[in-house]
Amino acid sequence: MGHQVLYQPCCQAGPYDRPPGESRIGWPLKLPEVNWDTHSLLVLQCYDFLTIRNNQCLELEVIERFYKEKSNRVVVVHWEYDLDQFYSGPLNLAYFPCHSMQLIDDIVNNKNYWEPFLNFEKPMPWQCLNGRKAPHRQSVVDLLLSKLNLEPSTGILGYADRNPLSQWPYSTYAGTENFENWIRLLDIYNRCSINIVTETVYVNPTGIITEKTLLAFASLQVPLVIGYQGIVSHCEKLGFDMFSDVIDITHDSYDNTDRHMHAIEKNSQLLSTGVNAKHLQSRLQSNQQWLLYHWPEKLVNDYNTRAADIHSSLTNGEDRHTAQPS
């Protein structure tokens, strides 16, 4: 489009800055100096989640302060679906979940590793696989282990080193090799009809939809997603079937104190029996096909539309903010 573009991949330098006992103060950022002229455009990729505090995004505020009057020539590519609800400044926001696209590419390009093995005969009611420790995950694990008195034979539960899986415990994982982890654990995904997903972001008023949820779609499972308030609604807006006629998803609107508890308690009977995945075959297949083939195409088209909008805004001399794709 005629711009002189500087691209900064993964501007979140890490590690995430969260001292023990203190409030989150966000990611350290890798922000390049720019020799600005009339055609300069900076694209910053935020590959991971961002920090929302007091309904403001801390990292976006840092970026805006750094680039000052040139902030309107900065494009921030982000993972949060509705980040525009928490920012109204001159930075240009563009929704594109790069992390998700990388995972989808890995799945589609390696179908021989998983496609022949997935089926709808899932004899176990549920799975709940938890890696990194977090308070909401601890609470969900406690509920599954004690409050509901669920027998171990009804589901498969993993939680860091406290309740490790018998094969491929979390301590054996090298990092974020998500596709490889899925293949290692494919037997579990293939045996369980419901996937209780404890997502990465819980407390923030918005967040990211990670591989934890996407792998349930890929594995032909009914997802029970426990994450930030509204995550289930966001999944539906992105085109996924969240099976609201099968499971109770009313927990999605509860506050942080009660959301995880209601998710388990309102579905306790269903978790004791599971669902008949064979009866839901067409819908489960539609979710998988949407994830792997149709949603990526929509993401690219929406991103191109957003790029054209930003270009038009810059060439017309406007400081417009963003329009979230539908």
C-alpha positions, -999 to 999 in steps of 0.1 A, spaced: 0 0 0 30 23 -3 41 25 33 77 21 45 69 -7 71 91 -16 100 79 -49 116 87 -59 152 77 -96 158 68 -105 193 74 -72 210 67 -88 244 102 -95 255 94 -116 285 94 -130 310 61 -116 322 67 -91 350 46 -103 379 65 -101 412 52 -123 440 25 -105 460 24 -75 437 -1 -64 411 6 -72 375 27 -46 358 28 -61 324 52 -73 298 86 -57 292 84 -45 256 109 -45 228 101 -12 210 123 -2 181 134 34 174 120 46 141 133 73 118 99 86 109 90 102 76 56 107 60 54 71 47 67 53 79 45 26 95 54 4 124 37 -29 130 41 -44 165 31 -80 170 18 -89 204 21 -127 203 8 -133 239 -19 -119 262 -19 -83 273 -25 -68 308 -58 -52 315 -60 -33 348 -87 -8 358 -102 -13 323 -70 -1 306 -44 -20 288 -10 -14 304 11 -24 274 -8 -2 250 -3 28 273 35 21 274 36 19 236 16 52 232 39 70 256 70 57 238 59 68 203 40 99 214 27 120 185 36 92 161 14 67 178 -12 70 150 13 54 127 17 24 149 -3 -8 142 -6 -33 171 -15 -68 161 -31 -85 191 -46 -117 203 -75 -104 224 -108 -105 205 -123 -73 220 -92 -53 230 -108 -21 215 -131 -21 245 -102 -12 267 -83 13 246 -94 45 228 -61 62 219 -44 68 186 -27 34 182 -42 13 154 -54 -21 167 -57 -52 144 -70 -85 157 -51 -115 145 -43 -145 168 -9 -154 154 -3 -181 180 -36 -198 170 -27 -196 133 6 -213 140 -11 -241 158 -37 -246 131 -10 -247 104 8 -274 124 -24 -295 127 -34 -291 91 1 -298 77 5 -330 98 -28 -347 94 -12 -381 91 -2 -380 128 -38 -376 141 -65 -379 114 -66 -418 112 -69 -421 150 -96 -396 161 -131 -411 164 -164 -405 181 -163 -436 204 -152 -418 236 -158 -441 266 -148 -416 293 -169 -387 303 -143 -359 307 -107 -348 308 -92 -318 326 -55 -313 318 -38 -284 336 -2 -275 332 11 -243 348 -3 -237 383 -29 -210 388 -55 -203 415 -85 -209 392 -71 -243 381 -63 -252 417 -100 -245 425 -113 -266 396 -90 -295 405 -102 -294 441 -138 -294 430 -132 -324 407 -113 -343 433 -133 -337 464 -165 -316 463 -182 -337 436 -166 -369 448 -160 -380 412 -144 -414 408 -111 -414 390 -126 -438 364 -150 -411 353 -124 -387 340 -87 -380 334 -73 -352 356 -38 -337 353 -24 -308 373 13 -299 371 33 -320 396 4 -322 421 -16 -347 400 7 -357 372 -4 -378 342 10 -413 342 24 -407 307 39 -374 296 35 -356 329 38 -318 327 74 -319 340 85 -336 308 74 -307 286 101 -286 271 81 -255 265 53 -244 242 54 -272 216 16 -274 215 12 -296 185 37 -321 198 20 -322 232 -13 -328 216 0 -358 196 16 -372 228 -18 -369 246 -40 -379 217 -51 -411 234 -66 -390 262 -83 -365 239 -97 -395 219 -111 -412 250 -129 -383 267 -162 -367 254 -160 -335 274 -130 -313 277 -129 -292 309 -107 -264 297 -91 -241 324 -79 -213 302 -47 -192 306 -64 -159 315 -91 -159 342 -90 -127 363 -86 -101 335 -118 -86 321 -108 -100 287 -81 -124 275 -70 -149 249 -85 -181 235 -56 -205 234 -46 -239 222 -63 -253 253 -97 -245 238 -88 -250 202 -75 -285 208 -110 -295 221 -125 -285 188 -98 -303 169 -103 -334 190 -141 -337 184 -149 -329 220 -176 -309 237 -158 -280 254 -166 -268 290 -144 -236 289 -135 -218 322 -116 -186 315 -121 -149 316 -156 -136 319 -172 -138 285 -148 -163 268 -176 -187 259 -195 -159 243 -164 -148 224 -160 -184 211 -195 -183 198 -190 -149 181 -159 -164 164 -182 -191 149 -177 -221 172 -205 -243 185 -203 -242 223 -231 -267 228 -252 -245 250 -281 -270 246 -259 -298 259 -239 -282 287 -248 -253 310 -227 -223 300 -243 -197 323 -211 -196 344 -196 -175 316 -213 -144 330 -204 -149 366 -177 -129 384 -142 -142 391 -152 -155 426 -179 -179 414 -174 -186 377 -152 -217 380 -174 -231 408 -206 -227 389 -191 -243 357 -184 -275 376 -215 -276 399 -240 -268 372 -226 -296 350 -219 -321 377 -246 -346 365 -234 -343 329 -198 -348 340 -207 -381 358 -221 -395 325 -204 -377 297 -221 -371 264 -227 -394 234 -202 -379 209 -216 -401 182 -250 -384 184 -232 -350 181 -210 -362 153 -220 -336 127 -217 -307 150 -183 -318 164 -171 -323 128 -183 -288 119 -164 -273 148 -132 -291 137 -137 -281 100 -144 -245 110 -112 -244 132 -89 -259 106 -101 -245 73 -128 -218 75 -119 -197 105 -83 -191 93 -96 -179 60 -120 -155 78 -92 -143 100 -70 -134 70 -99 -117 52 -108 -97 83 -71 -87 88 -68 -76 52 -100 -55 56 -86 -39 88 -53 -32 70 -72 -14 43 -91 6 69 -59 17 86 -44 26 52 -74 47 44 -73 64 78 -37 73 74 -39 85 39 -69 106 48 -51 121 77 -75 107 103 -66 93 137 -93 67 137 -89 39 163 -103 5 153 -133 -14 142 -136 -50 156 -143 -76 130 -177 -92 134 
